[in-house]
């Protein structure tokens, strides 16, 4: 369990989140090691989890067009978690990668119980939207 907490502590998403809360989040995760080429999320599908990328590199695509690349210490799949909709993008591992897979159901309960986690998630999503607007020339 302490390994998972240490992984979560290194993720910018959870910066400033109390270690006790991180321990509860760690209980909701499973460690996954995947090979390059593994598809982790599928655009348009309803999938009940999101990922924290601990190490490795992933590619994010929408409609078959690459829109971003993520590296260790990032996360993805959270938009579908918050709006309960389908995936907005497909994410594929470009390199062998180490991830924490977080179950949505338990995590939703945590978001309701601890505002600091929801605030951190929403702040990071706002930063991403701003970067997308800037990159798109808006």
N, C-alpha and C positions, 0 to 999 in steps of 0.2 A: 504493500500500500504506500509506503513512504517513497518508493520510486515514482509512482504515479503522481503523488503530490509534488515531488520535485519537478516532474515534467510540466505539470500545470503551472507551477510558479514561474517557469521560464517563458511561458506564453504571454505575450503582451496583453492579450485579452483579459487575463486574470491578474494583471499588475494591480496591487493595492487591495486585492481580495484577501480577507482573513484566512489564515492557514487552516482553521477549523472548518470553514466553509469549503476550502479546497479539498479537505479530507472527505467531506460529504460528496463533493463532485467526483472525486476519485473512485468512490464506491459505485458510481454509475457508469464507469468506463471499463473498457477492455482494451488491452494493448494489441495492436495489429501490426505485423510486419508484412509488407507487400512488395512484390517484384515490380520492376519497371514495366509499364504497359497495362497495369491493373486499373480498371475503371472503378472509381470509388463512389461517385454519385452519377445519376442519370437524369439529364434534362427532361422535364415533363413528368417524372415519376413522383409518387408520394413515398418517401422513405423515412423511417422513424429514427433517425440519428443524425448527428453531425460529427465532424472530425476536428481534432487539434493535431496539426502536423508537427511532430517533434523533430524529425530529421528527414531530409530528402527534398525533392522538388516535384511539384505537381503542375499540370497544365489545366487551365480553366477555359472551356469553350462553350459557345452558345450558337446554336444553329450551324454547328460544324466549323465555326470561325474561332480561332484562339483569341481570347480577350484579356487573359492575364496569366501570370506564372506565380506560383506560391512557393516559398522556401520554408525550411524548418522554422518553427515557432509561430506559424500562422494558423488560421482555422478557416473552415468552410462548411457550408451546409446549414448555416444558422438561419438564413432567411426563411427557408421552409419551416424551420422550427418555430419561428416567431409568428408567421402568418398562417401556419397550418396548410399552406398551399403545396403545389408541386415544385420540384427542383427548378431553379432558374438557369442552371448550367450543368454541364457534364464536367467532372473532374477526373483526370487520369494521372497516375504516377509516371513521371518521366524517368525517375531513378528509383532504386530500391528505397523504400521509405518506412519510417517508424511513425505510427499514429496512435492517438487515443481516440477510440470510438465512443461517443457519448450518447446514451439512450435518451431520446427525446422525452418520453413520458416522465421519468424521474426528474429530468432536468427542468421540465416545465414547473413541477412542484417546487423545485429549488428556487426558480425565478420568482415565484409567488411568495416564498418564505424569506428571501434575502434580496433586498433591493439593490445591493451593491453589485451583484452579478448581472442583473438586468441592465443597470446603468452602464456597466462596462461593455456589455454586448451592444447596446444601442449606440454608445459613443463610437465604438469601432465601426459599426455599420454606417454611421453618418460620415466618418472619415473616408470609408470606401466609396460611398456615393459621391462625395466631393471629388475624389480622385478620378472617378469615372466621368463626371461632368467636365473636369479640367482636361482630361485626355480626349474627350469627345468634342472639345472646342466650344462647349456651351458657356 
